[in-house]
Amino acid sequence: MAIKFYQKGNYQVLDGDIERVGEFDIVAEGTIVNIIDRNKESNVWNGEISNIQDSNGISIGSTFSDLTLYISTQFISPVSVKTVASGNDSIVNKFGYNTDIDTTSKEVVASFGGAFDPSTSVMSTAQTFTVTYNNTTDGSSGTGARMLQFSYLDENFEAQIVFHTLGSSGSDVTSFTGVGINRVVVVSFGGAVYNNNNITITATTDGTIQAQIPAQKSVTQQAIYHTPIARTLNVNFLTISTLKLAGGGGSPVVNVIGYSYSRVTGGRYAVIDFEIDTSVENNLTVNLHEAITFTGREVVYFEASTSVNNTKVSLRFSGVETDS
């Protein structure tokens, strides 16, 4: 059954069997939509996107893009639009932090920090990975990490998952090759509930840091994502937290920029830019009605700069990845 959904003054209106006025959230799975009354926390309508009409009774379209465009252009009060992955779709959640950003230069939002030049930091050829760890506390005889799960792109830029068992020397070379790491997770422990010390993964030939599991975190902390070939990532959520950890200097003003690096063109593209004055606020959450789209072989990453030394930036972004 078709239903009208539109803005009326300061309210949102659902006009079907009865007219409902209030605040609504939308959860979409493919082309199926659930409209939820935010205040009553109850589902009030379910159906195809093509059955949603404007105030004149005209269909808003049939795709998720049609839905988000309609919401972003026709509503003045916020409507939360969330997606649920279906079929070959998958949810991507990336998170990371940098605990020590200084005024001298911008740094990548990742636990290993430092400058991130995609022309050198992003691997151009497939290589093995070197895993470095404290063999007293982690590894085959340690109480911490024993086995790691790698989520990475192989030499064909396709997503793969593989396991690596830590040895006893403190430095292992993987049996597999890849061009980028999206996540490494500790999946087996020697008695503790986390890795005791940092575990750093570098490209064996280049020597560039590709991932790090900080001590006691059990999972990589880096706001970097390598989009697989023939896949599209639609980022629709972003949250940033900023804080000065030590020393004087007042409240920092922090600039966070999201970039896409194309493995196809070799170019870096700025796609989103935030300025956060911590004297006003420390946290920023953004729900994007129109998702930022990244296609296959794009590398998404975030950098931050600050006006005051010893600034921490934490960031998480998420979205739905689909076949292109």
SEMIKE-853054 format. One record per residue (C-alpha): residue in one letter; y, x, z. Coordinates in pm, whole numbers. Example, Ala and Ser with C-alpha at 12.3 -4.5 7.8 and 13.67 -1.06 7.14 Angstrom:
SEMIKE-853054
<rest->A | north->-450 | east->1230 | up->780>
<rest->S | north->-106 | east->1367 | up->714>
***
This chain:
SEMIKE-853054
<rest->M | north->0 | east->0 | up->0>
<rest->A | north->344 | east->130 | up->-94>
<rest->I | north->607 | east->181 | up->173>
<rest->K | north->977 | east->256 | up->166>
<rest->F | north->1090 | east->562 | up->362>
<rest->Y | north->1458 | east->649 | up->365>
<rest->Q | north->1767 | east->744 | up->565>
<rest->K | north->1984 | east->460 | up->697>
<rest->G | north->2292 | east->575 | up->886>
<rest->N | north->2173 | east->810 | up->1160>
<rest->Y | north->1818 | east->679 | up->1152>
<rest->Q | north->1504 | east->705 | up->945>
<rest->V | north->1353 | east->382 | up->821>
<rest->L | north->992 | east->292 | up->735>
<rest->D | north->996 | east->-42 | up->559>
<rest->G | north->652 | east->-195 | up->504>
<rest->D | north->503 | east->-502 | up->669>
<rest->I | north->769 | east->-451 | up->936>
<rest->E | north->1079 | east->-233 | up->941>
<rest->R | north->1053 | east->61 | up->1177>
<rest->V | north->1364 | east->255 | up->1273>
<rest->G | north->1345 | east->586 | up->1459>
<rest->E | north->1233 | east->945 | up->1420>
<rest->F | north->923 | east->1036 | up->1223>
<rest->D | north->705 | east->1337 | up->1152>
<rest->I | north->487 | east->1388 | up->845>
<rest->V | north->149 | east->1559 | up->826>
<rest->A | north->18 | east->1613 | up->473>
<rest->E | north->-333 | east->1708 | up->362>
<rest->G | north->-329 | east->1754 | up->-12>
<rest->T | north->-166 | east->1437 | up->-148>
<rest->I | north->-258 | east->1227 | up->159>
<rest->V | north->21 | east->1172 | up->412>
<rest->N | north->27 | east->1055 | up->773>
<rest->I | north->365 | east->939 | up->904>
<rest->I | north->388 | east->960 | up->1282>
<rest->D | north->636 | east->795 | up->1517>
<rest->R | north->771 | east->1096 | up->1706>
<rest->N | north->874 | east->899 | up->2015>
<rest->K | north->557 | east->692 | up->2046>
<rest->E | north->334 | east->978 | up->1925>
<rest->S | north->136 | east->733 | up->1713>
<rest->N | north->37 | east->718 | up->1347>
<rest->V | north->226 | east->436 | up->1172>
<rest->W | north->130 | east->488 | up->805>
<rest->N | north->-132 | east->667 | up->598>
<rest->G | north->-152 | east->690 | up->222>
<rest->E | north->-89 | east->880 | up->-101>
<rest->I | north->244 | east->1055 | up->-156>
<rest->S | north->283 | east->847 | up->-474>
<rest->N | north->299 | east->532 | up->-256>
<rest->I | north->610 | east->651 | up->-72>
<rest->Q | north->923 | east->492 | up->-218>
<rest->D | north->1297 | east->537 | up->-173>
<rest->S | north->1525 | east->255 | up->-56>
<rest->N | north->1528 | east->111 | up->-411>
<rest->G | north->1150 | east->89 | up->-429>
<rest->I | north->1110 | east->387 | up->-665>
<rest->S | north->824 | east->632 | up->-604>
<rest->I | north->940 | east->973 | up->-481>
<rest->G | north->667 | east->1149 | up->-682>
<rest->S | north->305 | east->1246 | up->-636>
<rest->T | north->295 | east->1608 | up->-514>
<rest->F | north->371 | east->1788 | up->-189>
<rest->S | north->667 | east->1957 | up->-363>
<rest->D | north->803 | east->1612 | up->-455>
<rest->L | north->772 | east->1508 | up->-91>
<rest->T | north->948 | east->1813 | up->54>
<rest->L | north->1226 | east->1790 | up->-208>
<rest->Y | north->1284 | east->1424 | up->-122>
<rest->I | north->1294 | east->1493 | up->252>
<rest->S | north->1528 | east->1792 | up->218>
<rest->T | north->1778 | east->1616 | up->-11>
<rest->Q | north->1776 | east->1255 | up->112>
<rest->F | north->1756 | east->1282 | up->491>
<rest->I | north->2040 | east->1395 | up->717>
<rest->S | north->1836 | east->1376 | up->1040>
<rest->P | north->1538 | east->1609 | up->1077>
<rest->V | north->1192 | east->1511 | up->956>
<rest->S | north->915 | east->1756 | up->1042>
<rest->V | north->679 | east->1808 | up->746>
<rest->K | north->354 | east->1989 | up->824>
<rest->T | north->55 | east->2064 | up->603>
<rest->V | north->-317 | east->2076 | up->670>
<rest->A | north->-528 | east->2301 | up->451>
<rest->S | north->-800 | east->2140 | up->241>
<rest->G | north->-1052 | east->2254 | up->-20>
<rest->N | north->-985 | east->2618 | up->-110>
<rest->D | north->-658 | east->2612 | up->83>
<rest->S | north->-621 | east->2821 | up->398>
<rest->I | north->-369 | east->2848 | up->679>
<rest->V | north->-197 | east->3187 | up->707>
<rest->N | north->-52 | east->3287 | up->1043>
<rest->K | north->114 | east->3628 | up->1072>
<rest->F | north->271 | east->3766 | up->1387>
<rest->G | north->413 | east->4095 | up->1500>
<rest->Y | north->672 | east->4274 | up->1709>
<rest->N | north->873 | east->4593 | up->1734>
<rest->T | north->964 | east->4690 | up->2090>
<rest->D | north->1220 | east->4962 | up->2019>
<rest->I | north->1469 | east->4906 | up->1738>
<rest->D | north->1779 | east->5125 | up->1759>
<rest->T | north->2113 | east->5120 | up->1580>
<rest->T | north->2037 | east->5414 | up->1353>
<rest->S | north->1835 | east->5226 | up->1091>
<rest->K | north->1644 | east->4907 | up->1020>
<rest->E | north->1274 | east->4899 | up->1107>
<rest->V | north->972 | east->4695 | up->1009>
<rest->V | north->867 | east->4419 | up->1250>
<rest->A | north->534 | east->4575 | up->1338>
<rest->S | north->396 | east->4744 | up->1647>
<rest->F | north->401 | east->5086 | up->1477>
<rest->G | north->769 | east->5041 | up->1382>
<rest->G | north->977 | east->5281 | up->1177>
<rest->A | north->1111 | east->5253 | up->825>
<rest->F | north->910 | east->5061 | up->567>
<rest->D | north->962 | east->5176 | up->209>
<rest->P | north->730 | east->4957 | up->3>
<rest->S | north->721 | east->5207 | up->-283>
<rest->T | north->532 | east->5445 | up->-51>
<rest->S | north->415 | east->5230 | up->242>
<rest->V | north->231 | east->4984 | up->16>
<rest->M | north->-84 | east->5141 | up->-126>
<rest->S | north->-80 | east->5172 | up->-506>
<rest->T | north->-446 | east->5274 | up->-542>
<rest->A | north->-760 | east->5179 | up->-352>
<rest->Q | north->-852 | east->5420 | up->-75>
<rest->T | north->-1072 | east->5435 | up->229>
<rest->F | north->-909 | east->5386 | up->568>
<rest->T | north->-908 | east->5631 | up->857>
<rest->V | north->-943 | east->5471 | up->1201>
<rest->T | north->-803 | east->5677 | up->1490>
<rest->Y | north->-876 | east->5585 | up->1853>
<rest->N | north->-921 | east->5731 | up->2200>
<rest->N | north->-1293 | east->5809 | up->2211>
<rest->T | north->-1291 | east->5824 | up->2591>
<rest->T | north->-1178 | east->5464 | up->2637>
<rest->D | north->-1272 | east->5300 | up->2304>
<rest->G | north->-1555 | east->5362 | up->2060>
<rest->S | north->-1930 | east->5377 | up->2112>
<rest->S | north->-1911 | east->5510 | up->2469>
<rest->G | north->-1588 | east->5343 | up->2585>
<rest->T | north->-1536 | east->5021 | up->2776>
<rest->G | north->-1284 | east->4892 | up->2521>
<rest->A | north->-1317 | east->4826 | up->2149>
<rest->R | north->-1658 | east->4882 | up->1990>
<rest->M | north->-1643 | east->4692 | up->1660>
<rest->L | north->-1353 | east->4586 | up->1434>
<rest->Q | north->-1321 | east->4310 | up->1176>
<rest->F | north->-1100 | east->4397 | up->878>
<rest->S | north->-927 | east->4133 | up->663>
<rest->Y | north->-800 | east->4325 | up->362>
<rest->L | north->-750 | east->4331 | up->-17>
<rest->D | north->-1005 | east->4523 | up->-220>
<rest->E | north->-941 | east->4730 | up->-533>
<rest->N | north->-918 | east->4406 | up->-737>
<rest->F | north->-657 | east->4260 | up->-496>
<rest->E | north->-907 | east->4002 | up->-376>
<rest->A | north->-935 | east->3906 | up->-7>
<rest->Q | north->-1235 | east->4048 | up->176>
<rest->I | north->-1368 | east->4057 | up->532>
<rest->V | north->-1583 | east->4345 | up->655>
<rest->F | north->-1691 | east->4491 | up->991>
<rest->H | north->-1657 | east->4851 | up->1107>
<rest->T | north->-1837 | east->4993 | up->1411>
<rest->L | north->-1640 | east->5261 | up->1591>
<rest->G | north->-1809 | east->5596 | up->1638>
<rest->S | north->-1766 | east->5851 | up->1915>
<rest->S | north->-1542 | east->6118 | up->1757>
<rest->G | north->-1209 | east->5936 | up->1781>
<rest->S | north->-1162 | east->5934 | up->1404>
<rest->D | north->-1373 | east->5735 | up->1155>
<rest->V | north->-1346 | east->5683 | up->780>
<rest->T | north->-1443 | east->5337 | up->653>
<rest->S | north->-1723 | east->5290 | up->399>
<rest->F | north->-1507 | east->5048 | up->200>
<rest->T | north->-1183 | east->5091 | up->5>
<rest->G | north->-881 | east->4866 | up->-21>
<rest->V | north->-513 | east->4837 | up->-112>
<rest->G | north->-375 | east->4660 | up->194>
<rest->I | north->-471 | east->4526 | up->537>
<rest->N | north->-375 | east->4179 | up->657>
<rest->R | north->-544 | east->4184 | up->997>
<rest->V | north->-781 | east->4385 | up->1212>
<rest->V | north->-943 | east->4222 | up->1515>
<rest->V | north->-1163 | east->4367 | up->1788>
<rest->V | north->-1484 | east->4161 | up->1784>
<rest->S | north->-1706 | east->4363 | up->2019>
<rest->F | north->-1620 | east->4527 | up->2352>
<rest->G | north->-1786 | east->4770 | up->2589>
<rest->G | north->-1717 | east->4576 | up->2908>
<rest->A | north->-1338 | east->4538 | up->2904>
<rest->V | north->-1171 | east->4236 | up->2741>
<rest->Y | north->-939 | east->4439 | up->2514>
<rest->N | north->-898 | east->4776 | up->2345>
<rest->N | north->-783 | east->5025 | up->2607>
<rest->N | north->-557 | east->5233 | up->2382>
<rest->N | north->-386 | east->5210 | up->2045>
<rest->I | north->-613 | east->5197 | up->1740>
<rest->T | north->-429 | east->5315 | up->1429>
<rest->I | north->-550 | east->5267 | up->1072>
<rest->T | north->-407 | east->5485 | up->795>
<rest->A | north->-472 | east->5520 | up->424>
<rest->T | north->-705 | east->5818 | up->409>
<rest->T | north->-541 | east->5984 | up->109>
<rest->D | north->-177 | east->5881 | up->152>
<rest->G | north->-170 | east->5914 | up->529>
<rest->T | north->52 | east->5603 | up->555>
<rest->I | north->4 | east->5364 | up->848>
<rest->Q | north->-152 | east->5042 | up->723>
<rest->A | north->-229 | east->4872 | up->1054>
<rest->Q | north->-236 | east->4922 | up->1429>
<rest->I | north->-399 | east->4740 | up->1718>
<rest->P | north->-172 | east->4813 | up->2016>
<rest->A | north->-332 | east->4888 | up->2350>
<rest->Q | north->-472 | east->4577 | up->2521>
<rest->K | north->-375 | east->4342 | up->2232>
<rest->S | north->-715 | east->4327 | up->2052>
<rest->V | north->-548 | east->4231 | up->1721>
<rest->T | north->-292 | east->4383 | up->1486>
<rest->Q | north->72 | east->4292 | up->1546>
<rest->Q | north->259 | east->4319 | up->1215>
<rest->A | north->473 | east->4072 | up->1021>
<rest->I | north->332 | east->4192 | up->689>
<rest->Y | north->112 | east->3997 | up->447>
<rest->H | north->-57 | east->4106 | up->125>
<rest->T | north->-100 | east->3799 | up->-97>
<rest->P | north->-434 | east->3808 | up->-283>
<rest->I | north->-442 | east->3787 | up->-661>
<rest->A | north->-455 | east->3433 | up->-808>
<rest->R | north->-336 | east->3287 | up->-476>
<rest->T | north->0 | east->3138 | up->-371>
<rest->L | north->138 | east->3151 | up->-16>
<rest->N | north->380 | east->2873 | up->82>
<rest->V | north->563 | east->2979 | up->399>
<rest->N | north->704 | east->2678 | up->583>
<rest->F | north->747 | east->2800 | up->940>
<rest->L | north->921 | east->3096 | up->1101>
<rest->T | north->1007 | east->3184 | up->1460>
<rest->I | north->1197 | east->3490 | up->1585>
<rest->S | north->1257 | east->3613 | up->1940>
<rest->T | north->1501 | east->3894 | up->2026>
<rest->L | north->1560 | east->4077 | up->2353>
<rest->K | north->1719 | east->4397 | up->2481>
<rest->L | north->1460 | east->4580 | up->2690>
<rest->A | north->1645 | east->4872 | up->2851>
<rest->G | north->1979 | east->5046 | up->2900>
<rest->G | north->2334 | east->4921 | up->2867>
<rest->G | north->2540 | east->4835 | up->2565>
<rest->G | north->2568 | east->4459 | up->2598>
<rest->S | north->2395 | east->4184 | up->2406>
<rest->P | north->2274 | east->4292 | up->2061>
<rest->V | north->2344 | east->4118 | up->1735>
<rest->V | north->2020 | east->4134 | up->1539>
<rest->N | north->1977 | east->4099 | up->1164>
<rest->V | north->1632 | east->4002 | up->1037>
<rest->I | north->1554 | east->4004 | up->666>
<rest->G | north->1237 | east->3886 | up->496>
<rest->Y | north->1136 | east->4063 | up->178>
<rest->S | north->886 | east->4031 | up->-101>
<rest->Y | north->761 | east->4346 | up->-272>
<rest->S | north->599 | east->4282 | up->-608>
<rest->R | north->305 | east->4502 | up->-703>
<rest->V | north->363 | east->4377 | up->-1059>
<rest->T | north->731 | east->4468 | up->-1111>
<rest->G | north->759 | east->4737 | up->-842>
<rest->G | north->1072 | east->4563 | up->-712>
<rest->R | north->1176 | east->4453 | up->-364>
<rest->Y | north->1337 | east->4110 | up->-325>
<rest->A | north->1522 | east->3973 | up->-19>
<rest->V | north->1422 | east->3609 | up->31>
<rest->I | north->1554 | east->3511 | up->375>
<rest->D | north->1821 | east->3652 | up->608>
<rest->F | north->1903 | east->3566 | up->970>
<rest->E | north->2176 | east->3691 | up->1205>
<rest->I | north->2104 | east->3634 | up->1575>
<rest->D | north->2372 | east->3693 | up->1839>
<rest->T | north->2175 | east->3730 | up->2163>
<rest->S | north->2482 | east->3647 | up->2370>
<rest->V | north->2443 | east->3296 | up->2226>
<rest->E | north->2067 | east->3263 | up->2174>
<rest->N | north->1752 | east->3474 | up->2184>
<rest->N | north->1512 | east->3253 | up->1995>
<rest->L | north->1525 | east->3097 | up->1651>
<rest->T | north->1269 | east->2856 | up->1504>
<rest->V | north->1289 | east->2735 | up->1145>
<rest->N | north->1082 | east->2459 | up->984>
<rest->L | north->1134 | east->2487 | up->610>
<rest->H | north->1128 | east->2153 | up->430>
<rest->E | north->1102 | east->2344 | up->101>
<rest->A | north->852 | east->2626 | up->145>
<rest->I | north->922 | east->2983 | up->34>
<rest->T | north->660 | east->3063 | up->-228>
<rest->F | north->492 | east->3401 | up->-276>
<rest->T | north->245 | east->3456 | up->-556>
<rest->G | north->-51 | east->3689 | up->-600>
<rest->R | north->3 | east->4061 | up->-539>
<rest->E | north->332 | east->4005 | up->-355>
<rest->V | north->366 | east->4181 | up->-18>
<rest->V | north->567 | east->3983 | up->238>
<rest->Y | north->730 | east->4180 | up->519>
<rest->F | north->1020 | east->4160 | up->765>
<rest->E | north->1271 | east->4421 | up->879>
<rest->A | north->1522 | east->4409 | up->1163>
<rest->S | north->1837 | east->4599 | up->1256>
<rest->T | north->2046 | east->4580 | up->1574>
<rest->S | north->2389 | east->4659 | up->1712>
<rest->V | north->2246 | east->4790 | up->2043>
<rest->N | north->1963 | east->5036 | up->2109>
<rest->N | north->1631 | east->4939 | up->2269>
<rest->T | north->1608 | east->4595 | up->2109>
<rest->K | north->1277 | east->4410 | up->2080>
<rest->V | north->1210 | east->4169 | up->1795>
<rest->S | north->905 | east->3942 | up->1781>
<rest->L | north->833 | east->3729 | up->1475>
<rest->R | north->574 | east->3485 | up->1347>
<rest->F | north->553 | east->3314 | up->1010>
<rest->S | north->295 | east->3075 | up->874>
<rest->G | north->212 | east->2856 | up->577>
<rest->V | north->-59 | east->2730 | up->346>
<rest->E | north->-224 | east->2956 | up->88>
<rest->T | north->-363 | east->2787 | up->-223>
<rest->D | north->-522 | east->2880 | up->-551>
<rest->S | north->-255 | east->2959 | up->-810>
***
